[in-house]
Amino acid sequence: MKRARTTKTGKVEKVIKAIVPTEKDKAEIHIPSAEPLYQEIRIDNELKDSEGATVELKPGADVDIHIEADKAATKKKTEDA
């Protein structure tokens, strides 16, 4: 099934070290195209590279944020009259 998608760009502003050893570090990502109150998101700073190795984001890294949804979760956009 085809999925609706968009990609936004962002930048890793900082990496926040976990206080508790069992928790993961967080990467704070700034998304300039988002609304002002929602321009920062925090995610676990743990990704997999193309070989399957665990890697981390560095502060200042440029990133792409991909958003996808099943076709059933979307509708045609209508023009305001």
NORUR-V521724 format. One record per run of one state. SS is the DSSP state (h for helix, s for strand, l for the rest). FROM is the first residue (numbers start at 0). LEN is the number of residues. If there is no record, write none. Layout:
BEGIN
ss,from,len
SS,FROM,LEN
SS,FROM,LEN
END
This chain:
BEGIN
ss,from,len
l,0,2
s,2,14
l,16,9
s,25,5
l,30,5
h,35,3
l,38,1
s,39,5
l,44,2
s,46,2
l,48,5
s,53,2
l,55,6
s,61,9
h,70,3
l,73,8
END
